[in-house]
Amino acid sequence: FFFIQRTPLTNKTKRFHSLTLSLSRSQQQRKMPPLLTYAARVSDGLPLVASMTASSEIGDDHKSQAKELLRGLGGRTTTAKMSISTSSNKVFFYVIRDNIVYLTLTESSYPKRLAFLYLEEIADVFLESLMADHH
């Protein structure tokens, strides 16, 4: 995994990266790790943190699709939890909590239940870190 960031590492981004890395390692034992994960503002889709595998399976088209999805969620009532199939045998999953969207991309064979559990765990840690940073 590598980590993309726009700001210096804070405790929040370090914990997010650490969690995505450790969860993905345990999922790699099942040979199906999430390929990319974002936490972004719902209002405008601005990515706050992102984590991606170094895999060649993630093309620029997947990154563009992810960013388009993130931008498309703002400004309207959306489902708090959804999966979206792509044409390349991959699936985007997202969860919205407290005006932040958590999005991940997996192989289509990845279990839906695990993808949503993964995103819920990411959301818990991210929100916990955000609250700790502001208190």
N, C-alpha and C positions, 0 to 999 in steps of 0.2 A: 504494500500500500504506500501511496505517497499522499501528501497533504497539500492542498491548495489554500492559500490564505491571502487576504488583502491587507490585513493589519497584523501588527506584531502578535505573537502567540500570547494569549492570556490563559489563565487557569481554565476558563470555559472552553476555549478551542483545544487546549491540551487534553482535557477530559473527553471531549467529543471524539478527537482523533484516537485517543487511547481506547475508548469504548468501541468505536467502529473497528479498530484493529483487532482487539481481543475477541469481539463477537465474530468477526470474519474468520479469524484463525480457527475458532471452534467450528464454524460452518465449513471451512475448507476441508475438515476431516470428512465431511459429507460430500465433498467435491462440488459444492455449489455456493460459493460466497457471493454476496451482493457485489455488483460490478462498480456501482457508484452510489454515493449517498450525499444528499444536500440537506441543509437546514436553511430556510429562506423566509423573508417576510412575506406574508400573504398579500399585503397591500400593493406591493410593486414587484414582487418576485426577486428582490435583491438577495443573492446568496450571502449568508452570514458565514457559513463554513461548508467545506466540501471535502469528501474523501473518495478516492478512486483507486481501483486496482491498477497495477502497471500492465495489466493484460492487454493484448492486442485486440481483444473482443470489443473494447469500447472504441468506437470510431467518433470522429467529429460530429457525425450525424446524430449519434446518441446524446452527446453533450448538448447539441443544438436543440434536440427534441426536449431534453430535460429543462433547459432554460426557457423554452417556449411554454412548456407546461407550467413552470413556476410563474411566469409573467401572466399567463392566462387565468390564473386562479384569483387574482386581485379584482376588486371592484364589483363582485357579484356573489350571490349566495351559492356556495358550493358544498358538495358532499364532504363530510369530515373525513371520510375514509374511502379510498377507491383503488382499483387496479385497472391499468390501461395496457392492452396488448399492443406491441409494435409489429411491424411487418417483418422484422428480422429475428423472430422466434425469441424475443425478450419481452419482459413485462415491467412497466413502471408501477410502483405502489406508492401511495402517499397517505399521510395522516396529517390533519390540521388540528393544532392545539394552541390556544392562547395567541392567535394571530400569527403563528409560525407554522410553516408547512415543512414536513419531513418527507423527503422523496428518495426512493431507492430504485435501482434498476437491477433486475435479476434475469437469469435464464428462465424460459417459460416453464421448465420442469421444477423450478423452485417452489416449495409448498407455500401457498397463500397465507396460511396461518402463521408460519415462521416469519414471513416477510413483515406482516403486521406486528407481530411480537417484537421483532427487531426494531421497527420504527417506534413503537411505544417505549421501548427501553432507551432508545436514543433521545426521544422527547423528554423522558423523565430526567435523564442525566443533564441534558442541555438546559431545561428549565430550572433544575436544582442549582446548576452552576450560575445561571443568570441571576437567580435570586440571591445567591451567596455573594456575587460580585456587587450587588446593589444594596447590601445591608452592612 
